[in-house]
Amino acid sequence: MSGSEILPLLTYPHHTHIRNSSTSPAQFIPSSSVTYPEQQSWIGWMDWKKRLPMEWLDRFLGINFDGYWSDIECHKEVCEKLHWEGNADLAGVGMVASYIIEMALTTAFVLGVGLLLSARALTTDSAVLDSLFIDPKDTSTKCFSNALQTSVGVFWDTALMFAITIIIAGVTVSWHNSSSYYTMFFASLSSNLATAAVVVVWPLYLPNCRHITYRWAALCVVCMGNAAIATNYWLTGPDSGARAQDIHLSYDWTCLSMRVHHGIQFWPHAVLLVPAFVASLVPITLLAGYILTAILVIQRKIRGLPSPSLDSPVFTTVSIATVFILPGICITMFTLMWVSLAFLIKHRGIVAGVAGPSLQEGYWSFGQILALATWVPTLVDFFAIWKVGLFVALASGLSRLMLILVRPYQDDHIPTSTRNRAFTRYPGQAKDDIQQ
C-alpha cells in the first residue's frame, strides 16, 4: 500500500473510509453510521477504542499497519498531512542551540556558586573572597562574589523573558484544536527546558534582587503555564472530546506512539509531566508561605496583639520549608533539565528518520534566529563584567586563571587586616603565600 493510497483517509478526517470491493472508487461513509459489534458492551467499546485506528485500517482497508510502518516507514505526503514535517520554532536547529546555551550557563552558575560557598566554608573569614578582585582598578564592585552575583542576575532576567515567550507560544500551539500530538509533544518538552533553567537559578538571585515581588509573580506564571501545557497533552488523548471522533488525530496519536513512544506510554509521559509537576511546587510553596503569614497576622490583629516577629513559630516553619523544600526542587529540576534536553534531541532524531527530506526542523527560520539573538545582550554583559579578568587570564595562561578564581592575584589590593585574618590558620604558609 503506497502513501498516495492512504491520503484520502487523511484528507477526510471526519469520515470512515470504506473501499467497496465491487467498485474501484472509494466510498466515504460518515463514521456515525457505521455500527461495530464491539460497541455492544462497555468493555468491548473500550477495547475497540484502544485498537482504533490500527485494526480499523486492517479491517476495512486491508492495510497491515505494523508492516506498513516497518517496511516503508512514513512517506513525505503522509508526514505533511499529519503535520510531522516539523516545527522549526519549537525544535529547530536554532532553538536547540538556544536551549544548549541556556543549559550550559545554568550549569556554570550552579558550579560557580557551589565553589564560592565551598571556599567560604574553608576560610576563617568570608571577607577573603571579597578580595578576589576581577578588576584591580575597581576594588569596590569588581570582586569575584559581586561579579558572580551580577552575572547571575543578568542571566536570570534574560532566561525569565525567554521562558515567558516559550510558554506563551506553547500554550497557543498546544491548546489549538487542530494541533497534532507531535506539536503538543515538542511544545511540552520545550516549555520544560525553558522553565527548568529559571527555577534552578532562581534561589541564587532572587533573595538579593530588587523588585522581588514582580519576579516572583512572573516565575509563578511560568511554572503554572508549563504545568498547563503538560496537563493538556496528558488529558488530550485520542479518547477525549472531539479528538476521539477525528480519525486524522487518532491516526496521528498511533503514529506518535509507535515511532516516538515505541509502544511504551509511561516514560515519555513521565518526562513531560514530572518536570511540570515539580516546577508547579514553587508557586504552591510560595503561596503556602504567604497564606500562613497572612493567617498569623490577621489572627493577632483580631486579638489586638502586635504583628509577629520574624522568629515566631510560623515564620520559623516557613523558613524551614524555604530552606529545605525549595533547594530540593531546584536540585530535582537541574537533573530533569538535562533529561528533557536529551529526550528532545533523541526524539528529533527519531522524527527526522521518519519524515526524511520533508522535515523542516533542519532549516533556519525567523523564530530560531530571534531565539539565538536573545542571548547576545547577555553575553555582552558577561564580557563587560569579566573582561579584565579574562584578559589577564588569557595573557597569563590557565594557571593565572585559577589564581584569579581561588586566590588574590595582586597583593597590593588586599587590605592588611583581611590578609592577616586569611592566613591566621596557616601561619607557616603566610610568608610564601604573600610572596606569591
URJORA-V776172 format. One record per pair of residues at least 6 apart in sequence whose C-alpha atoms are under 8 Angstrom apart, sorted by the first residue. I is the first residue (numbers start at 1). J is the second residue. Records with the same first field share a line. If there is no record, write none. Layout:
# URJORA-V776172
I=J / J
This chain:
# URJORA-V776172
1=63 / 68
3=74 / 75 / 77 / 78
4=77
6=78
7=77 / 78 / 81
8=17
9=15 / 16 / 17 / 247 / 248
10=78 / 81 / 82 / 247 / 248
11=81
12=248
13=246 / 247 / 248 / 249
14=30 / 31 / 245 / 246 / 247 / 248
15=28 / 29 / 30 / 31 / 247
16=28 / 29 / 30 / 31 / 247
17=26 / 27 / 28 / 29 / 60 / 61
18=26 / 27 / 28 / 29 / 60 / 61
19=25 / 26 / 27 / 60 / 61
20=26 / 27
38=44 / 45 / 47 / 48
39=45 / 48
49=239
52=250
53=247 / 250 / 251 / 254
54=65 / 251 / 254
55=65
57=63 / 64 / 65
58=64 / 65
73=354
74=354 / 355
75=355
76=85 / 355 / 356 / 357 / 358
79=85 / 355 / 358
80=358
82=180 / 248 / 252
83=180 / 182 / 183
84=182 / 351 / 355 / 359
85=355 / 358 / 359 / 360 / 361
86=183 / 359 / 360 / 361
87=183 / 360 / 361
88=95 / 360 / 361 / 362 / 363 / 364 / 365 / 367 / 368
89=95 / 365 / 367 / 368
90=186 / 187 / 190
91=186 / 190 / 344 / 348 / 361
92=360 / 361 / 362 / 363 / 364 / 368
93=361 / 362 / 363 / 364 / 368
94=364 / 368 / 369 / 371 / 372
95=368 / 371 / 372
96=345
97=372
98=371 / 372 / 375
99=193 / 194 / 341
100=341
102=159 / 197
103=197 / 337 / 338
106=197 / 200 / 201
109=148 / 152 / 201
110=201
112=148
113=148 / 204
116=145
119=129 / 406
120=126 / 129
123=422
124=421 / 422 / 425
125=421 / 422
127=418
128=418 / 419 / 422
129=143 / 144 / 145
130=143 / 144 / 145 / 146
131=139 / 143 / 144 / 408 / 413 / 414
132=143 / 144 / 145 / 404 / 405 / 406 / 407 / 408 / 409
133=139 / 142 / 143 / 144 / 404 / 408 / 409
134=142 / 143 / 144 / 147 / 386 / 388 / 389 / 404
135=142 / 143 / 388 / 389
136=410 / 413
139=413
141=147
142=385
144=405
147=385 / 386
149=204 / 205
151=381 / 382 / 385
152=201 / 204 / 205
153=205 / 209
154=378 / 381
155=378
156=198 / 201 / 202 / 205
158=374 / 375 / 378
159=194 / 197 / 198
160=198 / 218 / 219
162=194 / 371 / 374
163=191 / 194 / 195 / 198 / 222
164=222
166=190 / 191 / 194
167=191 / 222 / 225 / 226
168=225
170=184 / 187 / 188 / 190 / 191 / 229
171=225 / 228 / 229
173=179 / 183 / 184 / 187
174=183 / 184 / 187 / 229 / 232 / 233
175=229 / 232
180=249 / 252
181=233 / 249 / 252 / 253 / 256
182=252 / 256
184=233
185=233
186=344
187=229
188=226 / 229 / 230 / 233 / 272
189=272 / 340 / 341 / 344
190=344
191=226 / 229
192=226 / 272 / 275 / 276 / 337 / 340
193=337 / 340 / 341
195=222 / 223 / 226 / 279
196=275 / 279 / 333 / 334 / 336 / 337
197=334 / 337
198=219
199=219 / 279 / 330 / 333
200=330 / 331 / 333 / 334
201=330
203=327
206=212 / 215
219=283
220=280 / 282 / 283
223=276 / 279 / 280 / 282 / 283
224=279 / 280 / 283
226=276
227=273 / 276 / 277 / 279 / 280
230=272 / 273 / 276
231=273
234=269 / 273
236=243
237=243 / 244 / 253
238=244 / 249 / 250 / 253
243=249 / 250
244=250
257=263 / 264 / 265
259=350 / 351 / 354
260=347 / 350 / 351
261=268
271=336 / 339 / 340
272=340
275=333 / 336 / 337
278=329 / 332 / 333
279=329 / 333
281=329
282=326 / 329
285=321 / 322 / 326
289=318
292=314 / 318
293=314 / 315
296=308 / 314
297=307 / 308
300=306 / 307 / 308
301=307
310=316
352=359
389=401 / 404
390=401
392=400 / 401
393=400 / 401 / 404
394=401
400=409
403=409
408=414
411=434
423=429 / 430
424=430
